[in-house]
Amino acid sequence: MATLLFIEDDPNIRTALRLSLEDEGYRVEEAPDGEAGIKAFPQVRPDLVLLDLRLPDMSGFEVCRALRRLSTVPIIIVTAQTDTHDLVVGLEAGADDYVTKPVNTKELAARIRASIRRTHLAGSGGIGSVSTFGGIEVRRDLSVVLKGGVEISLTRTEYDLLCEFADHPNMVLSRDQLLERVWGYEYLGDSRLVDAHIRRLRVKIEDQPDSPKLIATVRGMGYRLLVNATDRAGS
């Protein structure tokens, strides 16, 4: 049974979602504020965190960054539909996904299943599969990424995104394709999720993230991993 940590200050929302997610087969631990959530995290050892961005003691962004320093566990942020700026900042703080209030519990359960499934698949690795390009080495057998021989820390979603590019070197991948292949379900054309993760990934693998040489933007179409003939991608 997967365990979730739900950090939310509204007790009515916490109770309603906890009961719904327990019906879906999850064990749900609750925290009423950011400090309590960060403190509970190492004890609960959740498979996934649900994080409200509007907390009374510290912002959800701070909590997200703090949890990212501790773990790559999937984080799904909960935000109001009108908080577009908050959504983007939350994703760039390290969240993997988001849901908007009022929360559709069936949709939330589907996103939780997809996130946990990706984590388990990434953890299984891929024996003998190594991709190298532009000083980056993706070791599927160990589920690690090296830059110049030094391991870099990626979230599960960032790792999956990089593997998707490595599997399709020099091919343009649209945002819709990336949403379907990496997140596992359709987002009705919402590209913010992809764009935020691309920005985070560039910061970690590019020498100059503002002038990327590896993951190029193809205007009006999507993104492309630039791989030289001497590199090996998806081998």
C-alpha positions in Angstrom: 0.0 0.0 0.0 1.5 3.4 -1.1 1.8 6.1 1.6 0.9 9.7 0.9 1.9 12.8 2.9 -0.8 15.5 2.6 0.4 19.0 3.7 -2.7 21.2 3.9 -3.9 23.7 6.5 -7.6 23.4 5.9 -8.8 20.5 8.0 -12.0 20.0 6.0 -10.0 19.6 2.7 -7.6 17.3 4.5 -10.3 15.1 5.8 -12.3 14.9 2.6 -9.3 14.1 0.4 -7.9 11.6 2.9 -11.2 9.7 3.0 -11.4 9.7 -0.8 -7.8 8.6 -1.3 -8.1 5.9 1.4 -11.1 4.5 -0.6 -8.6 4.4 -3.6 -6.3 2.2 -1.5 -3.8 4.7 -0.2 -2.5 5.3 3.3 -2.6 9.1 4.0 -0.7 10.9 6.7 -1.6 14.6 7.3 0.3 17.7 8.2 -1.4 21.0 9.0 1.5 23.3 7.9 4.8 23.4 6.2 7.0 22.9 9.3 5.0 19.9 10.4 5.2 18.5 6.9 9.0 18.8 6.7 9.3 17.3 10.2 7.0 14.4 9.4 8.6 13.6 6.0 11.5 11.4 7.2 9.3 9.5 9.7 6.5 8.9 7.2 8.8 8.2 4.2 5.9 8.7 1.8 5.7 7.4 -1.8 4.3 10.8 -2.8 3.6 14.3 -1.3 0.5 16.4 -1.8 1.4 20.0 -1.1 -0.9 23.0 -0.8 0.9 26.2 -1.9 -1.0 28.4 0.6 0.2 27.5 4.0 0.0 29.6 7.2 3.6 29.4 8.5 5.8 29.2 5.3 5.0 29.1 1.6 4.5 25.9 -0.2 7.4 26.9 -2.5 9.8 26.9 0.6 8.4 23.5 1.6 8.8 22.1 -1.9 12.5 23.3 -2.0 13.1 21.8 1.4 11.7 18.4 0.5 13.7 18.5 -2.8 16.9 18.8 -0.7 15.9 15.6 1.1 14.4 13.4 -1.6 13.3 13.0 -5.2 9.9 11.6 -4.1 7.1 12.8 -6.4 5.4 16.1 -5.3 2.0 17.1 -6.6 1.1 20.7 -5.7 -2.5 21.9 -5.1 -3.3 25.4 -6.3 -6.2 27.6 -7.2 -7.1 27.7 -10.9 -6.4 31.4 -11.1 -2.9 31.2 -9.5 -1.0 30.8 -12.8 2.2 32.5 -11.5 2.1 30.3 -8.3 1.7 27.2 -10.5 4.8 28.0 -12.5 6.9 28.9 -9.5 5.8 25.7 -7.7 6.8 23.6 -10.7 10.2 25.3 -10.9 10.6 24.8 -7.1 10.7 21.1 -7.8 7.1 19.8 -8.0 6.4 17.1 -10.5 2.7 17.7 -11.2 -0.3 19.8 -10.0 -4.0 19.7 -9.5 -6.3 22.7 -9.1 -9.0 23.4 -6.5 -11.7 22.3 -6.2 -9.9 19.0 -6.5 -11.5 16.2 -8.7 -10.6 13.2 -6.6 -10.7 10.7 -9.5 -8.4 12.9 -11.5 -6.1 13.3 -8.5 -6.0 9.5 -7.9 -5.1 8.9 -11.6 -2.2 11.4 -11.3 -1.0 9.8 -8.1 -1.0 6.4 -9.7 0.9 7.7 -12.8 3.5 9.5 -10.6 4.2 6.4 -8.4 4.3 4.1 -11.4 7.0 6.3 -13.0 9.0 6.2 -9.8 8.9 2.4 -9.7 9.8 2.1 -13.4 12.7 4.5 -13.0 13.9 2.6 -9.9 14.0 -0.7 -11.9 16.6 0.8 -14.3 17.4 -0.6 -17.7 20.2 -3.2 -17.8 22.9 -2.4 -20.4 21.3 0.9 -21.6 23.6 3.8 -21.7 23.2 7.2 -23.6 26.0 9.8 -24.0 25.7 13.2 -25.5 27.4 16.5 -25.0 29.3 15.4 -21.9 26.1 13.9 -20.4 25.9 10.2 -19.6 22.5 8.5 -18.8 23.1 5.2 -17.1 19.7 3.3 -17.3 21.2 0.4 -15.4 21.8 2.5 -12.4 19.1 5.2 -13.0 21.7 7.9 -12.7 22.9 10.8 -14.9 26.5 12.0 -15.0 27.8 15.4 -16.3 31.5 15.3 -17.0 31.7 12.1 -14.9 30.0 13.6 -11.9 26.5 12.5 -10.8 23.9 15.2 -11.0 20.6 15.1 -9.0 17.4 14.8 -11.0 13.9 14.3 -9.9 12.1 11.2 -11.3 10.2 13.4 -13.8 13.4 15.2 -14.9 15.1 11.8 -15.4 12.2 10.4 -17.4 12.1 13.5 -19.5 15.8 13.3 -20.3 15.4 9.6 -21.1 12.6 10.4 -23.5 14.9 12.8 -25.4 17.7 10.3 -25.4 15.5 7.7 -26.9 14.6 10.1 -29.8 17.9 12.0 -30.6 17.6 14.9 -33.0 13.8 14.4 -33.3 11.4 17.2 -32.5 9.1 16.2 -29.7 5.9 18.2 -29.2 4.7 19.2 -25.8 1.7 16.9 -26.2 4.0 14.0 -27.0 6.1 14.7 -23.9 3.0 15.0 -21.7 1.7 11.7 -22.9 5.0 9.8 -22.8 6.5 11.2 -19.6 3.5 12.0 -17.4 1.4 9.2 -18.8 -1.9 11.0 -19.5 -3.3 14.0 -21.4 -3.3 17.5 -19.9 -5.6 19.1 -22.5 -2.8 21.1 -24.1 -1.4 22.7 -20.9 2.2 23.2 -21.8 3.3 24.9 -18.6 4.2 21.5 -17.0 6.6 20.6 -19.8 8.1 24.1 -20.1 8.8 24.4 -16.4 10.6 21.0 -16.4 12.6 21.8 -19.5 13.9 24.9 -17.7 14.8 23.0 -14.6 16.5 20.2 -16.7 18.5 22.8 -18.7 19.8 24.3 -15.4 21.2 20.9 -14.4 22.6 19.6 -17.7 23.5 22.7 -19.8 26.7 24.7 -19.3 24.7 27.9 -20.2 21.0 27.2 -19.5 20.0 30.5 -21.1 21.8 29.5 -24.3 21.1 25.8 -24.4 23.2 23.6 -26.7 21.6 20.2 -25.8 17.9 20.7 -25.5 16.8 23.1 -28.2 13.5 24.9 -28.6 11.9 24.4 -32.0 9.5 27.4 -32.2 5.9 26.4 -32.7 6.7 22.7 -32.6 8.4 21.6 -29.3 11.9 20.6 -28.2 14.8 18.5 -29.6 17.8 16.9 -28.1 20.9 17.8 -30.3 23.2 14.8 -30.6 26.3 14.6 -32.7 27.1 11.5 -34.8 30.0 10.7 -32.5 27.7 10.5 -29.5 25.7 7.5 -28.5 22.0 8.0 -27.6 19.7 5.3 -26.6 22.3 2.5 -27.0 
